[in-house]
C-alpha cells in the first residue's frame, strides 16, 4: 500500500492556486509577489501554554512542548537568516510543523503546541492535517526533510513569509492498530512547496504564529 499523503482543505487549495499563479516560475521579481498574502492577519494570544515537565529543555521553546517520538524525525535543513525577526519567524514556522505532528502523535487537535504556534487559517490547516490522521487511524513514521527555505518580511515587520520545500519520500503513514507502515515507491507526490505567513504575537513575548498556509503539491522544483 502506498503512503497516504495528508489532504489540504478546499479553501486552502483555492488560495494556493491563486498564489501559485504568481510564483510557479520561482521568480520573486513578479509584482504579484511584492506583498505578502495574509500579512494583515492578526495574531491571537494562546489560551494554553503548558508542557510536560519530563520533556528536554530544548524541546520546549517558548515554554511549549514540541517533542516528538524518536521514529517521527522532522529535519529542518536550512540556515538561520541574519534578520532577527525573520530568524524567529522561521524557527516558529518549524515549531508549527512540529506542533502538527505532535498533535498526530497525541491524537488531538487541541495540544498546547498547536494553540501556541498557529492562529486563524493556520489553526484550521493544522486541525485538518491532524484530523486526517485521526480519521484514518494512522500516525506517522520516518524522516520528513524541510529545505531550501527563504524568508520575506512585510514592511511593518510584524509578518514574515517563510517558504520551503518538503521531501516526504521517507516519511510514511503507520496504522495505529496494526503498526503496519504504508510505503510506496518514491515519486513527485512526495515533494511539496510551502509558504507560511507567520505573524508576531502582539504581547511582546517574541512568539510567531502561522496565520496562512499555502501548499504547492507535486513541486518539481523541490526534487
PyMOL commands that set and color helices and strands:
alter all, ss='L'
color gray80, all
select helices_A, chain A and resi 10-23+31-33+57-59+61-63+84-106+112-117+121-136+188-190+220-222
alter helices_A, ss='H'
color red, helices_A
select strands_A, chain A and resi 72-77+138-153+159-175+181-182+191-200+208-216
alter strands_A, ss='S'
color yellow, strands_A
deselect
rebuild
show_as cartoon
